[in-house]
Amino acid sequence: MKAVILAAGGGKRMRPLTYERPKVMLPIAGKPIIEHLLEEVKEAGIDDFIFVVGYHDETIRNYFEKGERWGINIEYVTQKMQLGTADALRRTEGLVEDKFVMLNGDIIVGAEDIGRVITDEVNITLGVIEVRNPGDYGVVETEGEKITKIHEKMRAPPANLINAGVYLLDENIFTALSKTDKSKRGEFELTDSLQLLIESGKDILWNKIKHWIDVSYPWDLLAANEFLIDKISPVNKGELEENVWIKGKVSIGEGTLIKSGSYIEGPVSIGNNCEIGPNSYIRANTAIGDNCHVGNAVEIKNSIIMDGTKIPHLSYVGDSVIGSRCNLGAGTEIANLRFDDAPVKAKGVDTGRRKFGAIISDGVKMGVNACIDAGTIIGNNTVIGPGAFASGYIEKNSRVY
């Protein structure tokens, strides 16, 4: 059996973090989202993959190549224009066998759940899960073990059971794909293809998923990171100076130096060729990428720091996502809590998080003593001047003084 993973989308709701990379390549707990999914699929017993790529496809191709590092085989199919999930899957016709599994590349789902979905040797099967906010997803109606109707996103969904993006499919799907018209959203949607099969008399079954994380908005990266980072294995491939304190599960990459006086409180993941300290405090649920510098008297808590970013000294970063190649000037402070303790909003959207700092995209530079308000989103290559206060949504290439 082969696994088809859809990874062509641009991730508009994830902007500005997806201007330079596809959504599936955003890092969680030290790995891209899609790598976590790949490992779970492999654990479920599948070694042959087809990645449907499109937006910034070179980042996926260069990272995974043919899959040798993971002991798997990867083929690539290109969806040049992102015209929907049905259009993406259509491009794999002739490359898959009669039975194959298809997954959305931006979800986190466990091997055990994947295994349960793919056990049926006869029927098409969908993984489903109950959620509190079904209006954000495709909703399914069921009767016994069968799915009777599949709805795309709707304002007043008839149920809380949603399509989890894990499918066991067969060759019948390609006949339905060829008959699928554009939806009201202007895309060819797989849910419409599946509904055509149901209406033609084809049985589609459902299997409930137990553990599932959907990453829709930038702040969802933090929830996913909190869940996955606890699964890391403690390892030290770097160098620790004297008087370094390590507590809990901490993973330290090759070529990384942890300087004297630093205190690291796991679970924490630190990549390769980083310099941490002296006297840094790295708190739980923090994932730091490769080639980063965290300097003297810096405190980082429950955050994702991407490759090549520098937080040199005297700064605080809490409950935030910092993109690649950023530089935070000395004394930069990121607020992560409202005075009234209400959930923090970002770009007018309720994040559902009582503690949430900022989303700072790639290439942002800050002067000394910059202050960033809770819920702030800062676009690529923006400059925040010395002593400036940044709040709200700041477009890329902006200047704030």
N, C-alpha and C positions, 0 to 999 in steps of 0.2 A: 504493500500500500504506500502511496505517495501522500505527502502533505503539501497543499497549496497555501501559501501565506500571502495575503494581500497587503502590499506595502508601498503602494503607488501614490497615496494621497498627500496633499500638501499640509494638512493639519491647520486649517484657518483659525479654529478656536484656540489653538496653542500659540498663536503669534503673540509677541514677536520672537519667541524662541525657535520658531520653525522657518524663519527667513533664510537660514543658511543650511538647514538639514531637514530631512523628512521627520515627521512626528515619531516614527518607530525607532529612530536613532537617538532620541532623547535619553539621557542616562538616568538610571535608577539603581541605587545600591551598587554603583561601580560598573554597570553594564547597560548597553542600550535595551530599551523595552523589548525589541524583537529578539534579542539574544536570550533573555529570560524565557520567552515563549518557545524558542527553538529548543532549548535544553529540556523543557517539559515535554515537548512533542517527542524528542529523542528518547526520553525516559519511558514514554508510553509505548516504545518499540518501533518507531518509524525513523528510517535513516535516509530516505530519499525526499528531497524538498524541491519545490518550485516556488521561487519568489517572484511575484508580480510587482515590478518596480516602475517608477515614473519620475516623480518630483525628486530632484537631486539624487537620482539613482546611483551616481558614482560613489556617494558616501557608503551606500549599502554594499555595492559590488567590491569596493576596495577593502572594506572591513572584513567581509565574510569570504571573499574570493570563491573558491569551489567547495568550501566547507571542511577542508582537511583538518584544521585545528580542532574541530568538534567530532571528527570521525564520521562525517556524513557526506552526502553528495548534494550539491545545490545547482539547479538550473535557473536561469533568469529569463523572464519574459517581460517585455516593455509595454506599458500602457502610456503612449505618448501624450494623450489628452485624458485628463481625469474625468471620465464620463459615467462613473458609477461602478458599483460592485459587480453588476451583471456584465458590463462591458469588460471589466478586468478579468473575470473568470472565463469569459468567452475566449480569451487569448491563450488559454491553456488547452483548448480542445486538440486532441491528438497526442497530447503529452502525458495524459493520465490514464490509468487503467479504469476498469468498470467501477470499482469502488475506490474512493479517495476521501481524505479529510481536508476541509478548507477552514481556515481560521483568519479572522481579522488580526492584522499584525500589531494593533495597538491595545491589545488586552493582555491581562495576566491571568492565566488559568493553569491549574495543576495537572500533572500527568495522570493522576487517579481519575479526575473528571474527564479528561480527554479519552482515557481508556474505556470509560463506561459508554461514551457516545459512539465510539467506533466498533463496538462489539456486535451490533446487529449485522447479520450477513445478507439480509434481504431488503430491508427498508431504508429509505432516506430518514435520517434522524437529526434533529436539532438539539443543541444544548440550550436550556432555558434557565432563568433564575428570577426569583421574586425581588423586586426593588421598591423603594418608597416613592420614587419619582419616575414612573413609567412613561410619562409624556416626553421624556428626553430620548426614548429608545423605540425600537420596533416592538410592538406588543403582539403576543400570540393568544388566541383563544383555543381552548382544548375541549375534547370530549373523550373521556377515558384516556387511553394511551395515544390518541391521535390528535394532531393539530387540525382544527377546522378553518381557521382564518389567521392570516398574518397581516397586521397593519404596520405601515410606516409611522413615523412620529406623528402624534395627534394630540390636540389640546385636551380632550376628555376621553382617555383610554378606557376601554371596558374591563380591563384586568390589570393586575400588577406583575403578571408573568411576561418577561421580555425575552427577546432573542439575544443570546449571549455571544453570538459571533463564532460559534463552533458548530461545524456542519459535517455530517457523513453523507456524501453525495454519490450518485452513480451516473451512468451515461445519459439517463433520461433528462438530466438538468440541461444538457446542451440543446436538446430539442426545444425546451421551454425558453432558454436564453435567446434562441433565434426568433421567437415570437414575442419577445418582450419589447414594449414600446417605452418611450421616455415618460418619466413620471412628471407630476406637477412641478417638481423641483428641477426639471431639466436633465435628469440623469436616468440611466438604465439601472434599475435597482433589483438586486437579487431577490428581495422579498416579493416583488411582483412576479418573478419567474417561478418561485415556489408556490405562490397562490395559483398560478396557471396550472401547475401540476395537481394541486389539490382539487381544483375545479374539473380537471380531466379524469378524476377518479383515482389518482395515485395516492396511496397512503403515505403520510409523513408523520413520523412518531416524534416524541419529545423525551428528553432525559434531563433531569434537574441537575444543575451544576451547584456544587457546594461552596467552592472557593473561587472567587472571580473579582477582578479589579478592572474597571474601565477608566482610562486616563483621557478625559475629555478636555479639561481646562488646565492651565499651567499649575495651579495650586493642587491639582490632583496628583501631580508628581510627588508631592510631600507625603500624601497618604500611602501611595504605592511604595515609596522609599521606606516609610516607617514599617510597613508590612514585610518587605523583602530583605531589608538589611539585617533583620534579626536572624536570618538563615545563613549568614556568612560564616565561613570557617576562620577561626583565628590563625593568622600566619604573619610572620615577620621576615620579609625578604630584604629589608633595608638595614639601616644602621641607627642604633640608639646610643646617644651620649649618656654619661652618668646623670643620675638624678632625674630620669624620665619615669613617669608613673603611667602604667597601663592597667586599666581596670575593665573587666568584661571582654567581650569578643571584639578584637580589633584586627583588621587586615591591612598590612603595610606592604606596598609594592617595592619592586627592585629599584635600587638607586636612590631611595628616599632616605633623607636624614632627619631624625627627630632630635632637636637640640635640647640641651640641659634645661631643666625647670618646667618642661612641658607636661601637661596632665591630659591624658586621653581616656575618655569614659565611654566605653562601647555600649551598643554596637556602633562601630565606626569603620568606614572603608576609606583608605588613602591610597591613591594610585602610585604610578612609577615616577621616579625622578622629581620628587617633591622636596621642599625644605620647610620644616615645621619648627617654629620656635626661634629663639629661646622663649620660655615662659608663656607658651600658648596654652589655651584651654579649649580642647575640642570635646564637645559634649555629645550625648547619645543621639543616634539616628542622623549622623552627618556623613555624607559621602563626598569625598574630595577627589577630583580627577587627576590626570597625569600633568606633570610639569607645573605644579602650583606652588606658590610661596605664601605661607601663613606666618607672619612675623611676631615680634615681641608684643606681649600683652594683648593679643587678639583672642577674643572669645567667639566661638562659632557653635551654634546649637540647632539641631534638627533641620539641617539645610543641605542643599545640593550645590556643590561648587564645581563647575565644569573646567575642562582642560585649559591650562595656560593662564589661569587667573591669579592675580596677586593681591593679597590683603596684608600689606607689610607690617603695620604696627598700630596699636592703641585703638582698635576698632571692635565693634560688636555686630555680629550677623546672627539673626535668629529667625527660624521658620521661613526661610527664603530660598529662592532659586537664583543662582548667579551664573550667567552664561560664560562662554569661553573668552579668553583674552581680555578680561576686565581688569581694571586697576582701581582699587579703593584707596584713596589718600588717607594719610594718618588721621586718626580720630573720627573716621566715618562711623556713624551710628544709624542702625536701621530699627525703627520702632516696630513692635509686633503685637501690640495690644491697645485696644481702645479704652479710654477712661471709663466708659459706661459698661465695659465688659461684653458688649454686644458682638455678634459675629462680624468679622471684618469684610467689607465689600471691596471688590476690585473692578474697575471700569463699570460700576453700577450693578455688578452681579454679586449676590451673596455667596461668599466662599464656603459658608457653613463652618468656618474655623474661627474659634475664639482667639487663637494666636496665629497670626499670619503677618509676615513681614513684607517682602517685596519680590517682584519678578524683575530681574535686571538682565537684559539680553546681551548678546555678544558685543565685545569691543567698547563697552561703556567705561568712561574714565571719570573719576571723582577727585576733586581737590580736597585739601585738608579740612577736617571738621565739617564735612557735608552731613546733612541730616535727611533721612529718607522716611517718609510717613508710612504707617501701616497701610497695606493694600495698594501701594504704588506699583505701577508697571512702567518700566523704562525701556524704550526701543533701542535698537542697535546703534552703536557708534555715537551715542549721546555723550555730551560733556556736562557734568555737574560741577560748577565752580566752587572755589574755596568758600566754606562757610554758608553755602547755599542750602535752601530747604526745598526738597522735591516732594510733590504730592500728586496723586491722581494718575492719569494716563499721559505719558510723555512720548510723543512720536519719535521714530528713529531720526538720527542726525540732528537732534535738537541741541540747543545750548541753554543751560539754566544757570543764571548768576544772581 
